[in-house]
Amino acid sequence: ILTVRLTKACPLKPRQRGFIKAAGCSENLKLLQTIIRSAKKNHRPLVVVFMDIAKAFDTVSHEH
């Protein structure tokens, strides 16, 4: 459900891993390692964001 809604609002990039079917954690970790190595090799800045929204709607007030 989330994938369909997100794709309509904002097309997902090939590297997007949230809310899509993928081959588990190992593929994501390998991708992250490759991105970090590439940034270091090319002396490029890199920002990585991890979001854990598990139970977010149980803990965030509806007013927010």
C-alpha positions in Angstrom: 0.0 0.0 0.0 2.8 2.4 1.0 4.7 1.7 -2.2 1.8 2.4 -4.4 1.0 5.7 -2.6 4.6 6.8 -2.5 5.2 6.0 -6.1 2.3 8.1 -7.2 3.3 11.1 -5.1 7.1 10.8 -5.6 8.6 8.2 -8.0 11.1 6.0 -6.2 14.8 6.1 -7.2 16.5 2.7 -8.1 18.5 2.9 -4.8 15.4 3.5 -2.7 15.0 0.5 -0.3 12.2 1.6 2.0 8.7 0.1 1.5 9.7 -2.1 -1.4 10.3 -5.8 -1.8 14.1 -6.5 -1.8 16.4 -9.4 -1.0 16.8 -8.7 2.7 19.4 -6.9 4.8 22.5 -8.3 3.0 21.6 -6.5 -0.2 21.0 -3.2 1.6 24.3 -3.5 3.5 26.3 -4.3 0.4 24.7 -1.3 -1.3 25.6 0.9 1.6 29.2 -0.3 1.6 29.5 0.4 -2.1 28.1 3.9 -1.7 30.5 4.7 1.2 33.5 3.3 -0.7 32.6 5.4 -3.8 32.2 8.6 -1.8 35.6 8.0 -0.1 37.3 7.1 -3.3 36.0 10.2 -5.1 36.4 12.5 -2.1 32.7 13.4 -2.1 30.6 14.3 0.8 28.0 11.7 1.9 25.0 11.9 4.1 23.2 8.7 5.2 19.9 8.8 7.0 18.3 5.9 8.8 14.7 6.2 9.8 13.0 3.8 12.1 9.3 4.5 12.1 8.2 1.4 13.8 5.4 2.2 16.1 5.7 5.9 15.3 2.0 6.3 15.1 1.6 4.8 18.6 4.1 7.3 20.2 3.5 10.6 18.3 0.6 12.7 19.4 -2.0 13.4 16.8 -1.5 17.1 17.4 2.0 16.9 16.0 
